[in-house]
Amino acid sequence: MASSGFQKTAFVVLLILQVGVAFGWLGGL
């Protein structure tokens, strides 16, 4: 099983990627 620390890190990375894609999409408008 993955440790809670790994899960938290993965969640933060996914959140940053999602925000980055959102800003990239807005910037492309």
C-alpha positions as CSV (number, residue, x, y, z in Angstrom):
1,M,0.0,0.0,0.0
2,A,1.2,3.5,-0.8
3,S,1.9,5.7,2.2
4,S,-0.3,8.7,3.0
5,G,2.6,11.0,2.2
6,F,2.8,9.5,-1.3
7,Q,-0.9,9.9,-1.8
8,K,-0.8,13.5,-0.6
9,T,2.1,14.3,-2.9
10,A,0.3,12.7,-5.9
11,F,-2.8,14.7,-5.1
12,V,-0.8,18.0,-5.0
13,V,0.9,17.2,-8.3
14,L,-2.4,16.4,-10.0
15,L,-3.9,19.6,-8.6
16,I,-1.0,21.7,-9.9
17,L,-1.2,20.0,-13.3
18,Q,-5.0,20.6,-13.5
19,V,-4.5,24.3,-12.6
20,G,-1.7,24.6,-15.1
21,V,-3.9,23.1,-17.9
22,A,-6.7,25.4,-16.9
23,F,-4.6,28.5,-17.1
24,G,-3.0,27.3,-20.4
25,W,-6.5,26.9,-21.8
26,L,-7.6,30.3,-20.7
27,G,-4.4,31.9,-22.1
28,G,-5.1,30.2,-25.4
29,L,-8.5,31.9,-25.8
